[in-house]
């Protein structure tokens, strides 16, 4: 694209793509901590056909969600699988992500996240250092601010399975996924506010992860490596 004659800079390109009646996505780039960019996917519960409405009223439905996907291939990180999720969503999520059962043990949520018990959140990881990641103030502040909307924070070095249906990972093995509840059932926030909270949390995680990873205990890193042998 030609540069702006007034500023000499490339124009800002806004990318918002609709994918069917119930899905849309937008993409952003420019963060060193996310060299492959960030994609936010808006998934709405189908409302335009009676069968879909009846099915989701009887079977499990995650409702309206916003997922923020950050591929992290190219970022120097040790092996890590990390999950911070709503207990009510856990079984459904584990069924689509085998790395959680293969590598993770349940850990204690750090005291820095006061009020987490109210929302019945679960922390699990293959690294015993994982609670200290959530305790980093930049991340803890984002979690506290958006806790009523946070469904899942998932970091993996195993890629996402085909069942997860996330083509925005572009085949990356290291992926950060933040899922937010935009249905309004757990929060009075607008969808735009939910999206902003999810993006802020995902970017904070991507920025903090390399520094936190470099400070992990050697025994913790070795344990993660041994689980993959």
N, C-alpha and C positions, 0 to 999 in steps of 0.2 A: 504494500500500500504506500502511496506517496506521503511524504512528510507534510505536516501542517506548515504553511508558509509563514505563519506568525510566530510559532514556537520552535520550528525546526525538528519537532518530535513526531514519531509515528502516532497516528490517531488511536485513541482508545477504542477497542472493538468489544462490544458487548455481545456475548454469545448466550442465547437462551433458546433451547430447542425443545419443541413439543414432540412427544413420542406417543401418539394415540390420545385417547380421551382422558386417561388417568395418570399419565406420566409426562414429566418434563425434566430437563436438566440444564444446568449452566456450568461453564468452565472458567477458571481463572488461573493465571500463572504469574510469575514474577518473584516468588519467594525462594531464596536460596535453600531453605530447609525443605522445600517441596519442588525439587528440580523437574518433576514430571507434571506439575500442576495439581490443581484441586478441582474435583467435580462434585457438584451438589445435585442430587437426584430427588425430585419431588414425586412421591408415589401416593396417589389418592385412592381411597376405597371406592370401587365402582358404584356409581349411583344411577347410571343411565339405563340399566337393564334389570328387570325384576329378578331373574335367576341369580345374578351376582349378589343382589341385596339380600335375598333369602338365604343364600349359601353362607355369607359372612355373618349373618345373624345366628346361625346354628353352629357353624364350625369356628375354629380359632381364626381370628382376624387381627392383624396388627394395626388396622385403621390407617389414618393418614400419617405418613412418615416423611421425614427429610433425612436422607443419608448423605454424608460427606465422605468422599473417597479420596485418599491421598496415597498414590503409589510411591514407595520409598526406595525402590531399587536405585543404586548409585549412591545412597547415603551409607556411610560406614557405620554399621551396627553389628553387635554380637547377636547370636541366636536369641530370639525372644518371642514368646506367645503371651499375650496379656489380655485379660477380659475384665471389664467392669460393666455389669449388666443388672437389669431388673430381674429379681428372682422369678416373677411371673412369666417372664419372656425366655427364661434360661433353657428350658427343655426344648422349646421350639427352635431356638438358635443353635443349640448343641447338635440337633439333628442335621443341620445344614453345614456345620463347621467341625469336621472330625478332629482338627488340631487341638481343640479344647479338651476333649476326653483323653487324647493321646498324651498330652504334655502337661496339662495344668493341674495344680492342687489349689484348693480353696485357701485363701489367706484372710487375715484380719484387715478390715478397712481402717486406714489411719485416723487417729483422733482429730486430725486437721479438718476432716469433713464432718463437722457436727451436723446432726440431723439426718444422716444417711439411713439410719435404722428405720426411720419413719417411712422411707421410700423402698425399703427392703431391697437394697442393692447388694450384689455379690461381687467379690473380687477374687480372681483366680489367675494363676500364672505358673510358668515353669521356672521363674526366677523368684527366689525368696526376697529379693530387693524390691519387688513390685510395689509394696505399700509406700516406699519412699518416693516413687515416681508420682503417685497421687498426692503425696504430701508437699511436693514442690509448689510454692505459693502461687505461681503463675497458673498452674493447672488447677490447683485446689480452688482458686478464686473463680475460674470459669465453671467448674463443676458445681460449686455452691450456687452460683448465679443462675444456672440452667438446670438444676437438679430435678425439678418437677417435669422436665421434658426429656431428660436423658434416658434412653432405652438401652443402648449398648455403646461401649467404647472397646474396640477390638483391634489389637496390633498383632500381626502374625508375620512369620518369615516362611510360611508354608503355602502362600497364595490362598485365594478363595476358591472353594469348590465350584463345580459347574452348577450345583444345586442353588448356590447363592445368587447366581445370575447377575453378576456385576461386571459387564464387559468394560466398564470404565477403568478397570485396573490395568488394562492393556497387557495382560499376562504377567504382571509383576509378581514376584514372590513376597517381597516385603510390602505390606499394605497396612494402612491405618484406616479404619472404618468407624465413623461416629454416626449413630442412628438416633434421631430425635422424634418424639411424639408430637405431631402437629394436629391431632384430632380435636384438641380442646377439652378432652375428657379429664386431663390431669392438670391443666393450666389454662389461665385466661389470656395467655400470650397470643398475639397474632401470628400467622404463619411466617411473616417476615421477621418477627422477633425470634421465633424458634430457629429459623434458618441462620440468622445472625449469631445466635448462641452456639449453634452447632459448628459453624465456620470458625468462630473464635476459639472454641475448645480444640478443634482439629488442628488449627494453625499453632496454638500453644503447645500441643503435644508434639507436633513435628519439629518445633523449634527447640524444645527442651530435651527430646529423646537423645540426640547425639551426646550432649554434655552429661546427662544422667547415665547413659550407657558406658561412657568412658570411666565413670567413677564406680561402677558396679564391683562388688567383691569378686576376687578371682574364683573363689569357691562356687559362687552363684553362677558365674559364666561357665565354669567347667561342668556344673550340673546340667545346664541347658544343653551343652554340647554332648554330654553323655546320653541324654535322652534321645538324641538323634542318631546314635550309632546303632 
